Amino acid sequence: MPSVYIKTYGCQMNERDSETVAAQLVAKGYTLAPSEAGADVILLNTCSVRDAAEQKAIGKMQNLAAEMRKNRPDVVLGFMGCMAQSRGQQLIDKLPDVDLVIGTQKFHRTADYLDDILAGRQAKVVDIGEEQGSEATIREHILNGNTAEKSVTAFVSIMQGCNQYCTFCIVPYTRGEERSRTIPDIVSECRELVARGVKEITLLGQIVTSYGKRDVPIKEGKSGFVQLLEAVHEIEGLDRIRFTSPHPKGYGDDLVEAYGRLPKLVESAHIPVQSGSDRLLKIMHRGYTRERFLSIIDKLRRVRPRMGITTDIIVGFPGEAEADFEETLSLARAVEFDNAYIFKYSPRKDTPAAEMPEQLSKEIKEERNARLLQLVNEIAARRYEHYVGEQVQILVEGESRKNSARMMGRTRTNKIVVFDGSERHHGQLMDVKINRAGSFTLYGDPAIVNLD
């Protein structure tokens, strides 16, 4: 059977979608190619959140098309995901060598369409239509990728789409409206993963805390999402639960309280704030204030004092004055994030912010990005340094990416820890004493109790 190589751009949702497509292809007899060289099918799973991500994928496909036309004209080329959804037929019009364009609700059709193209039943396929029930089709997993190591962590998609319509964001247009899977269906998938050796599951959604708003009634004061956390928590053999990405509006008291009573729910939270300015938050259509965000952080740290907190921040949003940016800097100082993912605002076609006056220059965006990044790095360095001398629990995920002679794992607060170990530690929950802090990485030695 043909070999397939999938290159993924963008978020963890995209990584998860690519994994499912790969697993579905393997189930039909396809093999996974370790690289594009020699692959019979090359698929790019695309992102539309920023223009740079789209241009990178288009540039990559242009290079592939030129090479394949010259050397391997029978190779099938395809786009999947968010850019495929937003641009559709335009991609084939722009790049005639592309054979397949698959939208965000059609990933599960990829194998069938490839069969048709390879068999000559169809020359080209563009499918970006909506499909009811597509949220329940992202459930297959490949737990060892292209390595011999078995994965002990896995992502589980619990919903698709977004109803927030932030003025800067294209996601509601590329992913559609929110659609949630059922709790039994999600729990069943998680059980299967645990039976295959998974110890930690990360629940995924575009706004994961909006899970079940339409379909799961509030029960004993608990939202549908908290009910799901409780159900997954009951799975025997599962050690840890994470989730991403939430919305500050989803942090009700029921979720804050869940951190205190569900020991498998690790003390780690990625909560996108986007700006520290109330004026900009309102224009962004975020639905909360600076004060509300700070109160959420305060409540979480009261329940879990060592809570690891990360965020997303946009700099250079249309009309962002120096005073607005100073508010963002002061918020970062007040919260002391463990890390922050900073994005220079990128206009997205057909979003309200793209048409707003006072679009800022590239120079202003870059200058503010650099200032905020410096502050975030300074704060993170101090927070990481606090771990030196402490003993922490990690789940060992496998070899260190930068040094295959060492092992790596993550703390409950989502800090990467690198240590001298061996394959026998893989998949273990173990204690490590931290002896050094690097740039967003901790280094340590296994505690004595784990050496036997």
C-alpha positions in Angstrom: 0.0 0.0 0.0 1.1 3.6 -0.5 3.1 5.5 2.1 1.9 8.8 3.6 3.7 11.7 5.2 1.7 14.3 7.2 3.3 17.6 8.2 1.4 19.6 10.8 1.3 23.3 11.4 -0.4 25.1 14.3 -2.0 24.0 17.5 -2.5 20.8 19.5 -5.9 20.4 17.9 -4.1 20.1 14.6 -1.6 17.7 16.0 -4.5 15.6 17.3 -6.4 15.7 13.9 -3.2 14.6 12.1 -2.8 11.7 14.4 -6.3 10.6 13.8 -6.0 10.8 10.1 -2.7 8.8 10.3 -4.3 6.1 12.4 -7.3 5.9 10.0 -4.9 5.5 7.0 -2.9 2.8 8.8 -6.1 1.0 9.5 -6.8 0.9 5.8 -3.3 -0.5 5.0 -1.3 2.7 4.3 2.1 3.0 5.8 3.5 6.1 7.5 6.6 7.6 5.9 9.2 9.1 8.2 9.7 12.1 5.8 8.4 13.5 2.6 11.3 11.8 0.7 9.9 8.7 -0.9 6.3 9.2 0.3 3.5 8.4 -2.1 1.2 10.9 -0.5 2.1 14.2 1.2 -0.5 16.0 3.3 -0.1 19.4 5.0 -2.4 20.0 7.9 -2.7 23.7 8.0 -3.3 26.6 10.4 -5.1 29.9 9.8 -4.6 31.7 13.1 -1.8 33.9 11.7 -0.9 34.8 8.2 2.6 33.6 8.7 1.3 30.0 9.3 -0.7 30.1 6.1 2.2 31.5 4.1 4.6 28.9 5.5 2.2 26.1 4.4 1.7 27.6 0.9 5.4 28.1 0.4 6.1 24.5 1.5 3.5 23.2 -1.0 4.9 25.3 -3.8 8.3 23.8 -3.2 6.9 20.3 -3.0 4.8 20.8 -6.2 7.9 22.0 -8.1 10.0 19.1 -6.9 7.3 16.4 -7.5 6.5 17.7 -11.0 10.1 17.3 -11.9 11.0 14.0 -10.1 7.9 12.2 -8.9 4.8 13.3 -10.8 2.6 10.5 -9.4 2.9 11.7 -5.8 -0.5 12.9 -4.3 -0.4 16.3 -2.7 -3.0 17.6 -0.3 -4.0 20.3 2.1 -6.1 19.6 5.3 -7.4 21.7 8.2 -8.1 25.3 8.8 -6.5 27.0 5.8 -8.1 24.3 3.6 -11.4 25.1 5.1 -11.2 28.8 4.6 -9.7 28.8 1.1 -11.1 25.6 -0.4 -11.0 25.6 -4.2 -8.8 28.7 -4.2 -5.9 26.4 -3.2 -6.1 24.2 -6.2 -6.7 27.3 -8.4 -3.4 28.8 -7.0 -1.6 25.4 -7.0 -2.9 23.2 -9.7 -0.6 20.3 -8.7 -2.6 19.9 -5.4 -4.9 16.9 -5.6 -6.8 17.0 -2.3 -8.3 19.8 -0.1 -10.0 18.5 3.1 -11.8 20.8 5.6 -12.0 20.6 9.3 -15.2 18.5 9.5 -14.0 16.0 6.9 -10.8 14.6 8.3 -12.4 11.1 8.5 -13.0 11.1 4.8 -9.3 11.5 3.9 -8.6 7.8 3.5 -11.6 7.2 1.2 -10.7 10.2 -1.0 -7.0 9.1 -1.2 -8.2 5.7 -2.3 -10.3 7.3 -5.1 -7.5 9.6 -6.3 -4.9 6.8 -6.3 -7.2 4.4 -8.1 -8.0 7.1 -10.7 -11.7 7.3 -9.8 -11.4 11.0 -9.0 -8.7 13.4 -10.3 -9.1 16.1 -7.6 -11.2 16.4 -4.5 -12.2 19.5 -2.5 -14.5 18.9 0.5 -15.0 21.7 3.0 -18.7 21.0 3.8 -20.2 20.8 7.2 -21.0 17.3 8.5 -23.2 16.5 11.4 -21.5 14.2 14.0 -18.0 15.0 12.8 -17.0 15.9 16.3 -17.2 12.1 17.2 -14.9 11.0 14.4 -11.6 12.2 15.9 -10.9 9.2 18.1 -8.2 7.0 16.6 -4.7 7.1 18.0 -1.1 6.2 17.1 0.6 6.0 20.4 4.2 5.5 19.2 4.5 7.7 16.2 7.5 6.7 14.2 9.5 5.6 17.2 9.8 2.4 19.2 8.8 4.2 22.4 5.2 3.8 23.5 3.4 7.0 24.3 2.3 7.4 27.9 0.5 10.7 27.2 -2.4 11.3 24.8 -4.7 14.0 23.6 -8.4 13.4 23.4 -10.6 15.7 21.4 -13.9 16.3 23.3 -15.5 18.9 21.0 -15.1 20.9 17.8 -15.8 24.5 16.9 -16.1 27.8 18.8 -19.0 30.2 19.5 -16.9 33.0 21.1 -16.3 35.1 17.9 -13.4 37.1 19.3 -12.9 40.0 16.9 -9.3 38.9 16.0 -9.9 35.2 15.5 -10.8 33.2 12.4 -11.3 29.9 14.2 -15.1 30.1 14.4 -15.2 30.4 10.7 -12.8 27.5 10.0 -13.9 25.2 12.8 -17.6 26.0 12.8 -20.0 26.2 15.8 -19.4 24.3 19.0 -20.3 20.6 18.9 -19.6 18.3 21.9 -19.2 14.6 22.1 -21.0 12.6 24.7 -19.4 11.9 28.1 -19.7 8.1 27.6 -18.0 8.3 24.2 -15.1 10.3 25.6 -14.7 8.1 28.6 -14.7 5.0 26.4 -11.9 6.5 24.3 -9.9 7.3 27.5 -10.4 3.8 28.8 -9.0 2.4 25.6 -6.0 4.6 25.8 -5.3 3.6 29.4 -5.6 0.0 28.5 -2.8 0.7 25.9 -0.5 2.1 28.5 -1.4 5.8 28.6 -1.0 7.4 32.0 -1.9 11.0 31.3 -4.7 12.4 29.1 -5.1 16.0 27.9 -8.7 16.9 27.0 -8.8 19.2 23.9 -11.3 21.7 22.7 -11.1 25.1 21.0 -12.6 26.4 24.2 -12.5 23.3 26.2 -14.4 24.8 29.2 -17.5 25.3 26.9 -17.9 21.6 26.7 -21.5 20.4 26.8 -23.1 23.8 27.2 -26.0 22.9 25.0 -26.1 19.2 25.7 -25.1 18.5 29.3 -27.4 20.0 31.9 -25.9 21.5 35.0 -26.0 18.9 37.8 -25.5 19.7 41.5 -24.0 23.1 40.5 -21.5 21.4 38.2 -21.0 22.4 34.5 -20.9 19.8 31.8 -17.1 20.1 31.7 -16.7 19.5 35.4 -19.0 16.4 35.1 -16.7 15.2 32.3 -13.6 15.7 34.5 -15.2 13.7 37.2 -16.1 10.8 34.8 -12.6 10.7 33.4 -11.1 10.9 36.9 -12.9 7.6 37.7 -10.9 5.6 35.1 -8.7 3.1 36.9 -5.0 3.2 35.8 -5.1 6.8 34.7 -2.7 9.0 36.7 -3.1 12.5 35.4 -5.6 14.8 33.6 -4.9 18.0 31.8 -7.0 20.2 29.5 -6.4 22.9 26.9 -7.4 25.5 25.9 -10.0 27.0 28.2 -11.5 30.5 28.3 -11.4 32.7 31.4 -15.3 32.7 31.3 -15.2 29.0 31.9 -13.5 29.2 35.3 -16.5 29.1 37.5 -16.3 28.1 41.2 -17.1 24.5 40.3 -14.0 24.2 38.1 -11.8 26.0 40.6 -13.1 23.7 43.4 -12.4 20.6 41.2 -8.7 21.3 41.4 -8.9 20.8 45.1 -10.8 17.5 45.2 -9.7 15.7 42.0 -6.1 14.6 42.7 -5.6 13.4 39.1 -6.4 16.9 37.8 -2.9 18.4 37.8 -2.2 21.9 39.1 -1.5 23.4 35.7 -3.7 25.9 33.8 -3.2 27.5 30.4 -5.6 30.5 30.5 -5.4 32.9 27.5 -5.7 36.5 28.7 -4.8 38.2 25.3 -4.5 41.7 26.9 -4.3 43.4 30.3 -6.3 46.4 29.1 -10.1 46.4 29.8 -10.6 48.7 26.8 -9.0 46.2 24.5 -10.6 43.2 26.1 -14.0 44.7 25.3 -13.0 45.5 21.7 -11.6 42.0 21.4 -15.0 40.6 22.6 -13.4 38.6 25.3 -16.2 38.8 27.8 -14.2 39.4 31.0 -12.3 42.2 32.6 -8.8 42.4 34.0 -10.2 42.3 37.5 -12.1 39.1 36.7 -9.0 37.4 35.3 -6.9 38.3 38.3 -9.7 37.0 40.6 -9.6 33.6 38.8 -5.8 33.4 39.3 -6.2 34.3 42.9 -8.8 31.6 43.5 -6.8 29.0 41.7 -3.7 29.7 43.7 -5.7 29.6 46.9 -6.7 26.1 46.0 -3.3 25.1 44.6 -0.6 27.5 45.7 2.0 26.1 43.3 -0.4 26.1 40.3 1.6 26.4 37.1 -0.1 29.2 35.0 0.6 30.0 31.3 -1.2 32.3 28.9 -1.5 33.7 25.4 -1.1 37.4 24.8 -1.6 39.5 21.7 0.5 42.6 21.2 -0.2 45.3 18.6 -4.0 44.8 18.4 -5.6 47.6 16.3 -5.7 50.8 18.4 -3.5 49.5 21.2 -2.1 52.6 22.8 1.1 52.6 24.9 -1.1 52.9 28.0 -3.0 49.7 26.9 0.3 47.9 26.5 1.5 49.1 29.9 -1.6 47.5 31.4 -0.6 44.2 29.8 2.9 44.5 31.2 1.5 45.3 34.7 -0.8 42.3 34.4 2.2 40.0 33.6 4.0 41.4 36.7 0.9 40.9 38.9 0.2 37.3 37.8 3.8 36.1 37.3 3.1 33.6 34.6 5.3 30.6 34.3 5.3 31.2 30.6 3.4 33.3 28.0 3.0 32.7 24.3 3.2 36.1 22.7 1.7 36.8 19.3 2.1 39.9 17.2 -1.4 40.7 15.9 -2.0 39.4 12.4 -5.1 40.6 10.5 -7.3 37.7 9.3 -9.6 38.1 6.4 -13.3 38.6 7.2 -12.7 39.1 11.0 -13.9 42.4 12.5 -10.4 43.4 13.7 -9.0 43.3 10.2 -11.3 46.2 9.2 -10.6 48.3 12.4 -8.9 51.7 12.0 -5.5 52.3 13.7 -3.7 49.2 12.5 -0.3 49.3 14.1 3.0 49.2 12.3 5.2 46.2 12.2 7.9 48.1 14.0 5.6 48.9 17.0 4.4 45.3 17.2 8.0 44.0 17.2 9.1 46.5 19.8 6.3 45.6 22.1 6.7 41.9 21.5 10.4 42.2 22.5 9.6 44.2 25.7 6.9 41.8 26.8 9.0 38.7 26.0 11.9 40.1 28.1 9.6 40.6 31.1 8.0 37.1 30.7 11.4 35.5 30.5 12.7 37.4 33.6 9.7 36.3 35.6 9.8 32.7 34.4 13.5 32.4 35.2 12.8 33.4 38.8 9.8 31.0 39.1 11.9 28.1 37.7 14.8 28.9 40.0 12.4 28.3 43.0 12.4 24.6 42.0 16.1 24.2 42.6 16.7 22.0 45.7 13.1 20.7 45.7 11.9 17.2 45.1 9.1 17.0 42.5 7.1 14.2 40.9 7.4 13.7 37.1 5.8 11.3 34.6 8.6 10.1 32.4 7.7 10.5 28.8 10.8 9.2 27.1 14.2 10.4 25.8 15.1 14.1 25.9 14.5 15.7 22.6 17.8 17.5 22.7 19.9 14.7 24.2 18.8 11.1 23.5 21.2 9.9 26.2 19.0 11.5 28.9 15.4 11.1 29.8 12.6 13.7 30.2 9.3 14.0 32.0 6.9 16.7 33.2 6.0 17.9 36.6 2.3 18.2 37.6 2.7 22.0 36.9 3.9 21.1 33.4 7.6 21.9 33.7 9.9 19.8 31.6 12.5 17.9 33.7 15.6 16.3 32.1 17.6 13.7 34.1 20.1 10.9 33.7 17.9 7.8 33.5 17.2 4.8 31.2 14.4 3.1 29.4 13.3 1.4 32.6 12.0 4.7 33.9 9.8 5.2 30.8 6.2 5.6 31.8 6.9 5.8 35.6 5.7 8.4 38.0 8.9 9.1 39.9 10.4 11.6 42.2 13.3 13.8 41.0 15.4 16.3 43.0 16.0 19.5 41.0 19.6 20.7 40.9 19.5 23.2 38.1 17.1 25.5 36.2 17.6 26.4 32.6 15.5 28.3 30.1 12.1 26.7 30.6 13.7 23.4 31.6 14.6 21.9 34.9 17.4 19.4 35.5 17.5 16.9 38.2 18.5 13.5 39.6 16.2 10.6 40.5 15.5 10.5 44.2 17.0 7.6 46.0 13.8 5.7 46.4 13.6 5.4 42.6 17.0 4.0 42.0 16.2 0.3 42.6 
